[in-house]
Amino acid sequence: KAVRGNMDSKELCMALKSKEVINIGKFKIGLIHGYGAPSEIMQTVRREFDKVDVLVFGHSHAAMNVEKDGVLYFNPGSPTDKIFASKNSYGILEVTDKKIEGTIVEIR
């Protein structure tokens, strides 16, 4: 699954949705690029979805793996950005029948 981002081409923006909900087992994962001030990104992406277990987003280029109020906020960061990201990274979500865990892997 993929969603459009704020720097994508017109063609890609027409082909992709702005957000998606992915159902994996009993879990609901909200997927969105995100928008607005990076300091408010958690609140911004939360407003976009009703009941989800995980919110996967980008926009800020800053890796995040934080649980708040029963929701996992997961931003894998950026593997290539040298301007906005303090560290380059990618993320892995592991889903079992009982839980979802996120891991941020820093690229050196």
Secondary structure, 3 states (H helix, E strand, C coil): CCCCCCCCCHHHHHHCCCEEEEEECCEEEEEECCCCCHHHHHHHHHHCCCCCCEEECCCCCCCEEEEECCEEEEECCCCCCCCCCCCEEEEEEEECCCCEEEEEEEEC
